[in-house]
Amino acid sequence: MLIHRLLKFKVMNLLKNKDVLRSLLFQGDQLNTLAGGVAKIDFNIENQKDGFLIVVNAPSIEAEQLKVISDQNSLQVFATINHPAENHGVMIPLFYRKVQLPIFANTDEVEAVHHDNRLEIFVPIGKNSASSKKEINIKQI
């Protein structure tokens, strides 16, 4: 009976500590993601007369978690989660897609807009002079 009371007391103290609870919930979220619990997204590429439109429907992902990286002939689109209390913690991927682009895709002029849980990335056709990777600024509407 004494052991039962001690355990109950420790559990009650644990529930009062908000930092410990946040940490436990974040660890549970990490384990779920690492075990295959990635976000469900729809990823479509549409050919247009003046370029390519990449549409990512991601209702469970916040705009701040999304990243778009352009390279000379590819585009990387991904989302990560970070521990809120850590600036340099481990980033866990929610999803990742790499799109190979044709040689005539202008990765210098890529535009990205996020609105209504939808990320639209436009890659125009033109002369490509990109020589290094760069992160694309995602505008929020």
Secondary structure, DSSP 8 states (H G I E B T S, - for coil): -HHHHHHHHHHHHHHH-HHHHHHHHHHHHHHHHHTT-----EEEEEEETTEEEEEEE-TTS-GGGEEEEE-SSEEEEEEEE--TT-SS---EEEEEEEEE--TTB-GGG-EEEEETTEEEEEEEBS-----S-EE--EEE-
